[in-house]
Amino acid sequence: MPVLPGAEPYRHEGGEVGVLLCHGFTGSPQSMRPWAEYLAERGLSVSVPLLPGHGTRWQDMQLTTWHDWYAEVDRALRELLERCRTVFVFGLSMGGALALRLAARHGDAVKGVVLVNPANKVHGVAAHALPVVRHLVPSTNGIASDIAKEGVTEIGYDRVPLHAAYSLRQFFRTVDAQLPQVTQPVVLLHSPQDHVVPPADSARILSRISSTDVKEILLEQSYHVATLDHDAERIFDESLAFVERLAPELVDGKGSRSGG
């Protein structure tokens, strides 16, 4: 299947600091594109992979599992590590969970983590029925475009494939068990008014990671897809300040900045 217009992966060859951005469940790199371009304009190397089964049609996701999604961001991270001296991992929603697992497994190779409305659990009564229901019903209502800003839409599926949702539930359990292995500096930005991921997920993540350098920021004007919402610029600015604080010699060094 051809990739939906606007949902393509994005890469920019910049300086010695690299940033991997991970999009969310049923979403696409489009939700991360403005953030990625902001960082690229300031001289960073940027990678936004398209997760397998995403960016085409929801039926394609039925054939994928969390192992496929994680393998893709792991591959993208290794590519960045080969050409950058310092690498950060950012994630939105399920992309936040992917980022946390990368941090837990790669240790010091990941310099820092920025999370936007990170997901930690599949919520609702239906979550417990997923092992059975997924064999009876192929999909349920979509979760894309939870955005407060008028006229802005997310390129994502209008249906949630239940085989994939079941795999997502397993993935969240896997990541939750690994959260104590996350020791890197973390910035976590979350929206109090989020119709997809409740604040409880951010609270649990913050309570279980072992990081001591942690900053929590509330995004009062945005819903779930905050990277496309009213608080987008704040997310971009805070993430750049985070990178500049942790890698000042590279960001400010000769030839590493090309704009901004």
N, C-alpha and C positions, 0 to 999 in steps of 0.2 A: 504493500500500500504506500502511495506517496505521502510524504510528510505534509501536514497542514501548513498553508502559508503563514509564516510568522513563528512557527513552532520549531524551526531548525535549531540545531546546536550552534553554539557561538564560541569562537576562539580569537584571542588577540595575543600576538607576540610582543611583549613589552620588556620590562627590565628584570632584575634579579629577584624581585618579589612576585610570587605567583599566588593567585586566588582561584580556588575551585568553588563554583556555586552549584548547589544541588536543588533542583526544583521538587515540587510536591507530587503526591499521589493523584493520578489522572490529569495532572497539569502538563506543563511544557517549559522549555527554556524562555518562552515569551514572558513569563512572570518574573524572570530574573534579568531580562535583557537590559532594561534601563540601569539597573544596579551595575551590571557587568560593563556597560559602556561608560558609565561614570568612572569606574576604576581604571578602565583601559585608557581613557582620556588623560588620566593622571600618571600614566607610565607603567602601570602594573601589567604583568602577564595574566591573562584571564582565560578560564575554561568553563563552559556551561554545557555539559553533555546532555543529550536527549536520552532519557531512560528507555530501555527496551519496552515495547508495547505501548508507549506513549506517543502523542503527537500525530496519530493517524486516525484510528477508530477504536472504540472501547472493546470491540470483539477481539482485537489483537492483544489486549492485556490479559485476556482469559488464558492465554498460552504462556504467560510469564509468571515468575514468582519473585520474591524478595531477593533470592540469590542472584537473579539476572540483574536487578536494579543495582544491588550493591556491587556486583562485579564491574559494572560500567563506571561507577564513580571511583572505584578502586583503581581501575585502569587509567582513568583520567588523572587521578592524583599521582600515580607513578610517572606518568608522562611529564607532569609539571615538575616533579622532584628531579627529573633528569636534566631539566634546563634552567631551574631556578635554585638559588641558594636558600631561600626561605619561602615556605608555602603555608597559606592559611586556608581554612575550609569554612564556607558559609552555607547555610541551608534554610529553606522555608518549609514549614509543616513536616511532612514525611522526610523532606530533604534535610531537615534538622536532625532527625533520627539517623539518617545516612551519615551526616557530618559527625555526629557523636560516635558512631561505630568506627569511622575512619580514625578519629582521634584516639579512641580506646585501643585500636589494633596497631596503629602506626607510631604511637608514642611521640617521642621528641621530633620526629620527622614533620609533624604538624605543629606549627608555631602557635596558632591560636584558632579559636572557633567563634563564629558569630551566628546566632540562631534567631530566626524570626518566627514567632508563633509555632514553636516546635511541637510535634505530636509525640505522644508517649503511649497512647492506648486507643483501641477502637471502642468508642462509647455507645451506650444505648442497649436496650434489652435485646435487640436483634443480634448484637455481637456474639452473644452466647449461643445463638442458634446457627451461626455461620457454618459450622461443620456439616450440618444437615441441609440447611436451606440452599446452600450453594449448588447442591445437586438437583434441586427442584426448580429454582428460579435463577435465570442467568444474570440478572442485574437489578439494580434499584436506582432511585433518583440520584442525580449527580450532585457534586459538592462545589463545583467550580464557580468562580466569579462572586465570592463573598467579599464585596468591595463597597465601601461607603461613598466613594467619589462618583458622582454622576457621569454617565457617558463612557465609563471605563469598563471593559470586559476582559476576562481572562480566557486565553485559548486553552480549553480543557474539555473533557468529555461531559456530555449531559447525562450519562449513565455511569454508575459504579459497578464494574464487573465483580460478581461475588466470589469467584474463585480467587481473584487477585486480592479482594478484601480479606479473605481468610488467610492468605499468605501474609498480608500486611499485619494482621493480628499476631501471627507467629513472630514476625520480625520485631514488632514492638516489644514483645516479651524477651526476645534475645538481646535487644539493645538495653532494655531496662536492667538486665542482669550484669551488663558490662559497664554501666554508668560509673561505678566506683573506680574504674580504670582510667577515667578521663581526668587528667591532671593539668591540662593546658589552661592558659587564660581564656576566659569566656565572656562574651557580651551576649545577653539574652534580651531581646526586645519582644514584647507581647502586647496584644490588644485586649483590654478588659471586655470589649464587646466583640466577641468572635463567635460566629455561628457554626463553625466547623470543629475547632479545637478549644476546649474550655481552659481557663487559667490554671486549673488543677494540674494540667500536664506540665506547664512551665514550673509550677511549684515543686512537683515531684522531681523533675530533672535537677533543679537547683539543690534539692535536699539530698540527692544521691551522688552527684559528681564529687570528685575529690579536689577539684580546682580551688585554689585559695584566692586567685586574682579573678574576681567575678563582678560584673556590672549588670544590673537589671534595670531596664528602661520600659516605661509604659507608653504605649502608642494610643493615646486617648482619642484620636480622630479617625482611626482606621478599623476596618474589620479584619478578616483572616488574611487576605492577600495584600498585606500591608506594603509590599514592595511596589505595588501599582496604585496605592491609595494616598490619602492626604499626607501621611507621615513618611512617604518614600524618601524625601530629601534628608530627613533626620536620620533614617536608617543608613543612607549612603554616607553622610557626613560622620556619623558615629563610627561606622566600620573603617573609614579611611583614617580617622584619628587613632583608632585601635591599632591598625597596621603601622602607622607612623611611630607610635609609641614603642611598639615591640621590635620594629626593624628600622630604626632611624638612620643607621649608617647606610642602609641599602636604598631606602626610599629617597633620602636626600643626597645620596652619593652621585658622583659624576656619571652622567649618561643614563641614570635610572628613571629620571622624571622627564616626560616629554610633553607636558601640558598642564593645564589647570592652574 
